[in-house]
Amino acid sequence: MPALASHRKPRSTRPTSPAVGVTTAALAGVTLLSGQSAGAAPAPPKPTVEEVQKKVDDLYRQAGTATQEYNRAKESTDKQRRKVQTMLDEAAKRTESINETRQALGTYAAAQYRTGALSPTAALIFADSPQSYFDQTQLMDRMTARQRSVVGAYETERAAAAKQRAEATKSLQSLTESQKALRTSKQAVQDKLAEARALLSRLTAEEKARLAALERERVAEARRKAAEQARKEAAEAERRRQEEAAREQEQQPTTPAPTPEPPSSGTGDGTYAAKAEKALAFARAQIGKPYVWGATGPSSYDCSGLTQAAWKAAGVDLPRTTWDQVKVGTRVATADLLPGDLVFFYDDISHVGIYIGGGKMIHAPKPGAFVREESIYYMPIYGSVRPA
């Protein structure tokens, strides 16, 4: 029997679409990732140790500036707070006086009521403007001299109280503004110090060792310059001694030897040297105490708090901030510095130390450090003043 022909269509073999789709998607994904990688910004290079040192120094300087802003705001806040307290005390006394006068007026009103007379005094107590009431009713013609005196005192006290309330409101507004500035400057100090600490915490042990080496080099250079300043000062002192000896020698044949005088301070009298010695004695006694921004002693100091306290021990009142201290006294050149002079640093005058001679000073350096002696050349000098 012949085989029957198959009526089935042959099956065609075609690649499956899903595989092609997956492959295409994968290629597109690779292309997309490659494009993203190519377009992504490269990671910033890690700063060098020298750059970190410069940045940290700058942050400490900015913190010093913010500290002076804080000191100024705190000084203003304290001043406004004292003023407001004084005004509140005065207002309390004035209120007491008004109440006493009101009681006297009440006595007059009660007396008029008992005698059946008109009692305009009672209405006067509650009037907004007693004087206008008098003008309208001509009550003044019917009052005794004593009554007129009491009413006059009452009106005077009321007017003064109103004026004082307006002044107190204005002072309270100033106090609020000072407190706001105080909070802002405090936050600025904290932010700068936190940023500096964060930078230092990211350094490796090797980088920290390198940073310490750079600091030692910096200190050594500052000491070298201080030693040079000390040699110049010693040479100048010797020159003056020889000149004085020569003058005494010339005067010897004709006149008796002059009575020795105390060394001149360079200020025209010996009072500055005496005051400076007291200020320096105080400053030396603070060596080893910690720097704390905003502190004025006795357990810790910031830079201007130390210089202010030192000179106060010598009987000289200095302002609180470096910006105000630099305006006190007489400006002097670095070459003409005397012990006790104030030396200011940086273009923004954010740091100060007290000169001890030989190119050195005593100062409260920065957070984490302690009051110490140091070369005045450790930081860029802005200028110097002789405060007394």
Secondary structure, DSSP 4 states (H G I P E B T S, - for coil): -PPPPP-PPPPP----HHHHHHHHHHHHHHHHHHHHHHHSPPPPPPPPHHHHHHHHHHHHHHHHHHHHHHHHHHHHHHHHHHHHHHHHHHHHHHHHHHHHHHHHHHHHHHHHHHTT---HHHHHHT-S-HHHHHHHH-GGGGS-HHHHHHHHHHHHHHHHHHHHHHHHHHHHHHHHHHHHHHHHHHHHHHHHHHHHHHHHHT--HHHHHHHHHHHHHHHHHHHHHHHHHHHHHHHHHHHHHHHHHHHHHHHTTTSPPPPP-PPP-SSSSSHHHHHHHHHHHHHHHTTTPBB-TT-BSSS-B-HHHHHHHHHHHTT----SSHHHHTTSSEEE-GGG--TT-EEEETTTT-EEEEEEETTEEEE--STT-B-EEEEGGGS-EEEEEE--
